[in-house]
């Protein structure tokens, strides 16, 4: 507001751009951080409920190794191998911080749609360049949250043999460190009590590795830089998986 009435000057209102409202709307559109925290509690109950150790029944709980390697604050990308549908809930329940996973859109059907959205998971169209999913994922990292990705793109052998460039893109674009995670034992065999799930007496290992940077330090975001980063990431994830198998005595096994 300008002008001085004592000098006979007229008042003129000067408008400044209001970016607060846009920022608030953008933040509100992001996956719910509190919802992800609820999802983590559900995951903890699921994992340690089904596999709760009881001497008389001989049931096992998931063995979690290296969870302290996840930075306590700031943006982080969890990159896990994927050989079973249980891998996602397992990571959500064993991570010390709430996780927002990129989940294929085919899983958002029926009652699962509002449930997955409610616990802060991100729907992604794997067949196309999903700009909404990309924006939401980067928003989670900008907010200082944890983004979960299965870089193989779909369930397979869980050996990181085939990696998509999405993981490198998010890591290079955001600057967030990648924490490799190996989930071992979910695809070893199917149980009799609950078809499609590992036997309740089986042991499942979740091994977190040391965080690392995907970029080469140059800040480049070109296609060649992302390709180089993808190769670099694949080597680190493969090495972590091999170390996790040796550490847990699963060398040569899922």
Secondary structure, DSSP 8 states (H G I E B T S, - for coil): -B--GGGT---B-------HHHHHHHHHHS--HHHHHHHHHHHHHHHHHHT--BTTTTB---EEE-GGGS-SSS-EEEEE--SSTHHHHHHHHH-SS--EEEEEGGG--THHHHHHHHTT-EEE-TTS--HHHHHHHHHHHHTT-EEEE-TTSS-SSSS--S--THHHHHHHHH--EEEEEEEESTTS---SSSTTS--TTS--EEEEEEEE-SS-SS---SHHHHHHHHHHHHHHHHHHHHHHHHHHT-TT--
